Amino acid sequence: MSTFVWSQLLIAIAIVFDLASFQFKQRQKIVCCLCFSGILISAHFILLEQWTAAGLMLLASIRYLSSIFTTSKMLMSFFLVCALVITSATFTGLLSLLSFSGTAFQTSASFCQNDQRLRQLMVVGTTIWLVHNYLAGSPTAVIMELLFIGSNIVGYYRYYGINLRRHAQG
């Protein structure tokens, strides 16, 4: 099997964790699923030789793991600086900028105490990763991001849709 096919299989497995993540209400369970997904996605990008994305997704897995235990803004800043260092060290142009931008939003999201804000920031970051994955030529990763956004919206509506309807009526 080619490395491209292996990369797409890793993304397919990561999709399971991504879809499960936003069906939980507790932020700890959300970020735990995202940690496992990030490891698989990082391996996917290694196989595609997308080094900025691979490094940032590995960093994201460590970030998600640590954010299970803390929402410290100081730690969030540390991860943002690490992401900037990885991006600078592996910079190749537009794809590096897109992966850094997506990571910046998702880093802010993972350290939110409020799961509602976490979900909102994740949609922005995921949309940027969607564009990145399209330009990187990974069709399964594009599908993953679309499903991730959809799962996030379904979970958001499940937990906050009633409040949205009440607010619209009020």
C-alpha positions in Angstrom: 0.0 0.0 0.0 1.2 3.5 -0.8 2.0 6.1 1.9 -0.9 8.2 0.6 -3.3 5.3 1.2 -1.9 4.8 4.6 -2.3 8.5 5.4 -5.9 8.4 4.3 -6.6 5.3 6.5 -5.1 7.1 9.5 -7.5 10.0 8.9 -10.4 7.7 8.6 -9.7 6.4 12.1 -9.2 9.9 13.4 -12.7 10.7 12.1 -14.2 8.4 14.6 -12.6 10.3 17.5 -13.5 13.7 16.0 -17.1 12.7 15.6 -17.4 11.4 19.1 -15.7 14.5 20.6 -18.5 17.0 20.3 -21.2 14.6 21.3 -19.9 15.0 24.9 -20.8 18.0 27.0 -17.8 17.8 29.4 -14.9 19.6 27.9 -12.5 17.0 29.4 -14.1 14.3 27.3 -14.1 16.5 24.2 -10.4 17.3 24.5 -9.4 13.7 25.3 -11.0 12.5 22.0 -9.2 15.3 20.2 -5.9 14.2 21.7 -6.2 10.8 20.2 -7.3 12.2 16.9 -4.4 14.6 16.8 -1.9 11.8 17.1 -3.4 10.0 14.1 -3.6 13.3 12.1 0.0 14.1 12.9 1.1 10.7 11.5 -1.1 11.3 8.4 0.8 14.6 7.8 4.1 12.9 8.3 3.3 10.4 5.6 2.3 13.3 3.3 5.6 15.2 4.2 3.6 18.2 5.5 6.0 18.9 8.3 4.5 22.1 9.7 1.1 20.4 10.0 2.6 17.2 11.4 4.5 19.2 14.1 1.5 21.3 15.0 -0.8 18.4 15.2 1.6 16.5 17.5 1.8 19.7 19.6 -2.0 19.8 19.6 -2.2 16.3 21.0 0.1 17.4 23.9 -1.9 20.6 24.3 -5.2 18.7 24.4 -3.9 16.3 27.0 -2.7 19.1 29.2 -5.9 21.1 28.8 -7.8 18.2 30.3 -6.2 19.2 33.6 -5.9 23.0 33.3 -7.3 26.0 31.4 -4.3 28.2 32.4 -3.9 31.1 30.1 -0.1 31.0 30.8 0.0 27.4 29.5 -2.1 28.5 26.5 0.5 31.2 25.7 3.3 28.6 26.0 1.6 26.4 23.4 1.0 29.4 21.1 4.7 30.2 21.3 5.6 26.6 20.6 3.3 26.6 17.6 5.0 29.7 16.3 8.5 28.1 16.7 7.4 24.9 14.9 5.9 27.0 12.1 9.0 29.1 11.8 11.3 26.1 11.8 9.3 24.2 9.1 7.9 27.2 7.1 7.1 26.4 3.5 4.6 29.2 2.6 0.8 29.4 2.5 0.2 25.9 4.0 2.4 26.7 7.0 0.5 29.9 7.5 -2.9 28.2 7.3 -1.9 25.4 9.7 -0.6 27.9 12.2 -3.7 30.0 12.0 -6.0 26.9 12.5 -3.8 25.9 15.4 -4.0 29.3 17.0 -7.8 29.2 17.1 -7.9 25.6 18.3 -5.3 26.4 21.0 -7.4 29.2 22.3 -10.4 26.9 22.2 -8.8 24.0 24.1 -8.1 26.3 27.0 -11.6 27.8 27.3 -13.3 26.9 30.5 -16.7 27.2 28.8 -17.5 24.4 26.3 -19.8 26.7 24.4 -16.9 29.1 23.6 -14.7 26.0 22.9 -17.1 24.9 20.2 -17.3 28.3 18.6 -13.5 28.7 18.3 -13.1 25.1 17.1 -15.4 25.9 14.1 -13.2 28.8 13.1 -10.0 26.7 13.5 -11.5 23.7 11.7 -12.6 25.8 8.8 -9.0 27.0 8.3 -7.7 23.4 8.5 -10.4 22.5 6.0 -8.8 24.9 3.5 -5.3 23.7 4.4 -6.2 20.0 3.9 -7.8 20.8 0.5 -4.7 22.6 -0.7 -2.5 19.8 0.7 -4.4 17.3 -1.4 -5.8 15.1 1.3 -9.4 14.3 0.4 -10.1 12.2 3.5 -8.8 15.0 5.7 -11.2 17.4 4.0 -14.1 15.0 4.7 -12.8 14.7 8.3 -13.0 18.5 8.8 -16.4 18.7 7.2 -17.7 16.0 9.5 -15.9 17.6 12.5 -17.7 20.9 11.8 -21.0 19.1 11.4 -20.5 17.1 14.6 -19.6 20.2 16.4 -22.7 22.0 15.2 -25.0 19.0 16.1 -23.5 18.9 19.6 -23.8 22.7 19.9 -27.4 22.6 18.9 -28.1 19.6 21.2 -26.8 21.6 24.2 -27.5 25.2 23.3 -30.2 25.1 20.6 -33.0 25.6 23.0 -31.3 28.7 24.4 -30.8 30.0 20.8 -34.5 29.6 20.0 -35.5 31.3 23.3 -33.1 34.2 22.6 -34.5 34.5 19.0 -38.1 34.6 20.3 -37.3 37.0 23.1 
